[in-house]
Amino acid sequence: MRGGAVLAERTATRSTERAGAAALTPQARAALRAAKVVDVERRVGTRGETGVRVIVSNDGRIINAFPARIP
């Protein structure tokens, strides 16, 4: 039965962490990620964009990526 208690504890910890993340304000969430525009020197978008904007979390996960116009 001990294994079941450990599993329940892990599950409770994960759900608490998720609830804490959901309670962050939009400004706090923005602080946990960064946007980077990379020029790939060729057309990547349907409107002639030559860059890719990548949104990365502070732990290195890619959240989103999409074509971007390089000024």
C-alpha angles and dihedrals in degrees: 000000000000092000091058092055092051091050091050090050092051091048092050091049093051094048090049090051090051092049090051092051091049090054093061119113119241089254092054092048090052089055089058094061141044135208122221127184115209122194108221093183094231137074111279103159135062090242096052098270113164099188138067121220110211123193110206128185120228090258092056102259116140108236100179141347129190141157116281134186114246111218 
